[in-house]
């Protein structure tokens, strides 16, 4: 997406979810495992891009509304910082074991990566 495309994204969560769902279909279902994980990754990526505050808020709501997403409540990341956590369902990764993606959000400042490797 270009900067101009990012500026055009809707700040309404239902409309943003529709945009992402259309992109998922255009992507042919993607190589990422399933629609929920694809939508999670795209919405989480939007949060860190130069989008309007309304789009960022809509992206959070899209993530929270995805099937299977769990609220972890207040959590502490590996660096000792507190925030509100969300998690994708755990999945088996052949030759790697089981993995679960988490998003930890500081309600005052926004998302962060637990290992600072965003």
N, C-alpha and C positions, 0 to 999 in steps of 0.2 A: 504494500500500500504506500502511496505517496503521502506527503504531508497534507496535500489538498484533500485526499481521500479521508484521512483521519479527521479533518475538520468537518467533513460532511456526515460523520457517523451520528446516529440519533442518540439523544440522551434519555430516551424512554426504554426501559429494560425489555419490554415485549418486542419493540421494533428492533433493538440491537440484537436480541436473540434471533429474530427472523433474518437479519443481515448475516449473522454468523452461520445459521442453519443453511442459508442459500450458498454461502461460501463452502461449507462442508460438502454439500451436494456437488458443487462445481469441482471440488477437489477429488471427487469420486470416492468419497468415504475415507480418504487418506490412509497412510500406512500406520498412523497412530491407532492404538487399539480402541475402536468404538467412538461413537458420537459424543458421549459424555466427556471422555478424556480429551478429544479434539476441541470441543467447546470450552472446556476448562482451560486448556493451554492458550487458546486464542484470547479468551476474556482476560486471563491473567496477564498475558502480554500487553493487552491494551492499557491496563492499569499503569504500566511503566512507560508508556509512550506519551508524546505531547498531545493529549486529547483534552477536550473541555471537561470541567469538573462533573458536569451532568453525565457525560459518557463514562467517566471513571466510576461514578456511583452506579450507573446502569450495569456496568461490567461486574461489579460486586454482586448486584442482585441477580444477574444471569448465573453467576457461579453458585450462589446460595440456592437457586431454584433447580439446579441440574439434578436428574435422578441419581440417587445413591450417594450424593455428597453428604458428609457428616459434619456437623458442627462439633468441634473439640472443646468449645468453651475457652476459658482463659488458659493459656499454655505459656511455657517458657522455652525459648529457642536454645540451641547449643551454646550460645554466647551469653546466656543469662537474661536476655531481654524478654519482657512479658508482652503478650498480645492475644488476640482472638484467633483461634485456629480453625481451619477447614481442611477436610481431607477427601481425596478420591478414594473409592473402594480399593483395597489391596488387590494387586494382580500378580499372577505368576509370570516370571520372565525366564524363559528357557535359558539354562546355563548360568543364571544369575540369582535365582531364588525368588522371593516375594518382595514386591516394592509397593510403597504407598506414597503418593505425592501429597504434600501438605502446603498450604498457604497460610502464613502467619501475618496478621495485620495489626499494626499499632493503630488503634482508633484515632489517635491524635495526629499521626503523620502519614499513615498509609502502609503499603505492603513492604516486606523486606524478605531477603533471602536468608535462610538460617545459616548458611556458610559464607555469605557475602560474595558469592560467585554468580551473580545474576547476569 
